[in-house]
Amino acid sequence: MDAGTPDEVAFVGGINITKGSMADRRHNEADPSLGYRRGDRYAVVHDVYSRLRGPCVADVHDNFTMRWNGASECQRPYGSWPDGRTGDITERDPDTVPAVAGPTTAQIQRSVLPGLYDDLPDGENSVREQYLSAVAGARDYVYIENQIFLSRVVLQELRVALERGVLVVASVPGNPMSELAAARSHPGINAGYEVLATLGGYEGFCLSAPCVRRDWGYEEIYVHAKTAVVDDAWGTIGSTNLIFSSFQGDTEMNVSFWDPGVARTFRVRQIDEQAGFDSSNLGGGEAVGRLIEVARANAARRRAGGSLEGFACAVDPAHWAT
């Protein structure tokens, strides 16, 4: 918004906004007048977006220009309407960068396939690099929300973190897209399934799928978010799924930030929503540990047909998305 001005604003997050994305933190039942039926996979969606100001917005601006112009057909016959009246977006003046807007260090990362854009011939894989570096540095906890949780390399790094005593919680959709199970025959995807199954053997790991009890039964909350927080120090928000195709094939964007205050606030908001308790007076590891307890207790309550505390509900990683 207001591109090229000192007040330029950018938004980075889960993309693919739908009617279900209008759900708030309470995850109330979707309005039937909007065309949803009970139990629709995407009726109630959990997603996260960030509003950015400051120098990092220039990178979002440049990425938008590169992708828009890269997809343009305005130079081809009948590639614009009226013919010849539409041109490419003008590139940003490299000397014009939004002013510093606060104390938080933020950086834009991307996943871009090599050879896709002339301006980026070697592509970029910095989102993957950020995840691996952040998990490798974790000493207390890792909290993840993601639509897909099948990246072999990330899961292997999480397993190493679990070995050194780091708590790990991943919030995923309990009713994931059916394409995942259908694609398991692909060696790269199946490798992710195999590593995920091994994480279930660690007491400090919890795969959680949020759901809510309705008067007609339990409804899964579809996690479309792509976020992570590590040790109340680092966080990321964006569009990148944790699967090799999102790192190496799809064009994605995340913003990562280094700020203990912001990271802690983000962790508190996410865990409080999922666990149904106030974690603002708890350290990150303690809060994540309590979330694991809540998720496991909710799984037992759900099996018994009872009410839930918050939304988090532990699921078996060996049988997720199968």
N, C-alpha and C positions, 0 to 999 in steps of 0.2 A: 504494500500500500504506500502511496505517496512516493513512488520510486524516484530516486535521484535527488530527493530533498533531504535537508538535515534531519527531518522527522521520519524518515523512512522506517517502515515496520515490516517484518516478515513473520510468517507462521510456518512452523515445521512440526510435523506430526504424522498421524496414521493414514492420511489421505482417505480416499473412498468413503466420503461422508454419505451416510444413508439416513433414512427415517429413524432407524433403530439407534443411530448415533446421538439422537436428541435425548436419550435417557440421561437422567442426572445421577448423582451419587447414591440415591435411594433405590435406583433400579426398579421403579414401579412398573406395573404391567403395561404393555403397549396398548395404545388406544385401538380397539377393533375397527373404528371408523376409518383408520388409515390403511386398512386392508390386511392387517396381520391376523393370523390364526394362532390359537394357543400352541405353544411349543415350537413356533417357527425359529429356525436357527438364528436369524439375524433380527429378531424382534426387539431384543434388548442388548445393546452393544456397549461394551466398556472400551473407551479409547482415550488417548491423551495427546494433547497438542501444546505447543509452546509459542508464546508471542515474544519476538526478539526485537531489541533495539541495540544500536551501537555498531561498531566496526564489522562484526561478523555478518551483519545484514548484507554487506557488499558481496559476500560470497554467495549468499542465496540469490541476490539480484543477478550476479554473473551466471550462475547455474541456470536460472530461468531463461535468461537471454540465449545461452548456448543451446538449451534444449528446444526452445521455441523456434529459433532460426534453423536448427538442425532438422526439424520436422516440417519446415515451411516448404511449400511448393509454389511460392509466389512468382518464381522466375520461370516456371513452366507455363506452356499455353493453357489457359483456363485454370491456372493454379490459384487465382484470386478473383474476387468479385467486388466491384466491377473490375474487369480485366485490366491489369496494369496499374491499378489504383492502390494496391497494398504492397508495402515493402517489409523487409526484415526489421526487427527491433534494433534500435541503435545501441551499440555497446556502451557500457558505463565508462565515464572518464576515470581512468585509473587513479587520478589524483583527487577524486571526489569520494571520500569515505565518510560515512556517518560518524559523528563525534562519539566519544566514550559516553555511555549512558549509565554506568554503575560499576561496582567493584568486582563483579563476577567475571572470571576468565571463561570465555565460551569459544568453541571452535566448531566449524562445519565440517562434517565428514560425508563422503559419498561412496557409493558403489557404482562404477561405470565400466562397462565392457570395453576393452581395448579396440580401437578402430571404429568406434561408433560415432565419434565426433572429431572433426578436424582440429578443434582447439584442444583436444585431450587425446592424442593418438595412442598413448600408452594406457589409457584408462585410469581407474583409481579404485583402491580397495581399502580405504582408510577406516571404514566402519568396522570391518573385521579386525583390523589392527588395534583399534581402540578397545573393543571387547576383550580381545586376548590379553592386552596389556593390563587392563583394569582388573580382570579376574586373576591374573598372575600376581598382581600386587595386593590382593585382598588378604586381610588378616583377621577380620571379624565376621563379616557377613556379605552375601551377595543376594540382592532381591531383584528379580526379573519379572516383567510382564511381557508376553509375546504371543502372537497368534500362532506361530509355528516354533517349535523347540526341538529342532532336529539337526543342528549343525554339529557334525562329528567333532570338529576341532574345538569348538566352544565347549561342548559337553566333556571332552577329554580334559580341558583345562579346569573345568568345574570339578571334575573327579580328583584332580591333583589338589585343588583347594580343599575339598572335603577331607582328603587324607591328612592335611595339616590342621584340621579342626575348624575350618570356616563353615558357618551355617549357610545353606543355600535354599532359597525358596523360589520357585518359578510358577507364576500364575498363567494358566493357559485356558482355552475354551474347553469345556467338558464335552461339547458336541462339535468337534472341529470339522473343518471342511472335508468332505468325502474324498476329495482329490488326493489327500495325503495317503490314505490307506491304498488307494488305487495305484499310487506311484511307488509303493514300497519295493516293487521289483527292480527299481533303479538302484544300482550298487551304491551310489553316493547317499541316497536317502535311506536305504536299508542300513548302512553303516551308522547313521545317526540313531536309528531305532535301537540298534544293538548296544550302543554306548549308553543311551538313555535308560535302558532296562537295568544296566549295572548300577546306576545311581540309587536305585531303590534299596540296595543293600547297605546304605549309609544312614545312620540314625540322624545325622545332621542335614539330610536332604528331604525336601517335601515338594512334590508336584501337586499343585492346588488348582482346582477348577471352581470358580465362583458360581453359586446357584442361589436361588431364593425360593422359599416355600410359598406357593399360592394356595388358594382355597381348593384348587383342582389338582394339586400335586406340586412337583418340583420343576422349576424352570431354569435352564442353564443360562448364564450371562455370557454372551459371546465376547471373549477377550480379543479385541483387535489392536490393542496397544502394543507398542514396541519400545519399552523403556527398561532401564536398569539403574540401580543405585548400589554403590559399593562403599561400605565403611563410613557412611555419612561424610564422604569427601568428594566423590565423583558421581556424576549421573549422566544419562543420555536419554534423549527423546527423539523419535523419528519415525521412519516408514520401513525400516529394515527388519525383515523377519530373520529368525535364527535358523537358517537353512542355506546350504551352499549356493543354491540358485539365486537367492537374494543378495548374497555377497558377490557372486561371480557372473550373474546373468542379467538380473533385473537392474534398473537404474533407480537407486534409492538415495535418501538423504537423512542424516541425523545431526542433531546438535548435541555436543558433549560439553559439560561444564565442570569446573573445578572451583568449588566454593563450599566450605563446611556448613555455613548457615543455610544456603539454598538447598544443598543436598539433604541435609537433615529435615528441613521443612517438607521437601518432596517425599522423603521416606515416610514421615509421619502421616502425610495426607493419604498416601497409598495404603499403608498398613492399617490405618484407622478405618478406612473404607472397607477393606477386605475382612478385617478381624472383628470389627464392631466394638473396639475399646479405645481409650485414649492413651496413646503411646508417647505423648509429648514430653512426659517426665522420665522416659526410659532411654537408655542407650540403644544404639542400633542393634547390637547383637542380642540384647535382652528382648527388645521388641520383636525381632524376627523369631527368636525362640518361642515366645508366647504365641505368635501367629502360627507356628508349626503345631503347637498344642491345640489351638482352636480348630485348625483345619482337620486334624485327626479326630478330635472330638465330634466335629460336625459330620464327618463321614460316618461315624457310628450312629449319630442322631438320625441321619438320613436313612440309613439302613433300617432303623426302628420306626421311621415315619414321623419323627419328632421335629420340633422347631429348631432353627439354626441360630447360632450366635454370629452375627455378621454374615458374610457370604462365602468365605474361603472353605473349601471342602477337599480334603486330600483324595487323590486318585492314584491308582497303581501305575507307575511309569512303564511297566512291562506290557500294559494293555491299553495305553493311551493311543488314540488315533489309529486303532487297528480294525 
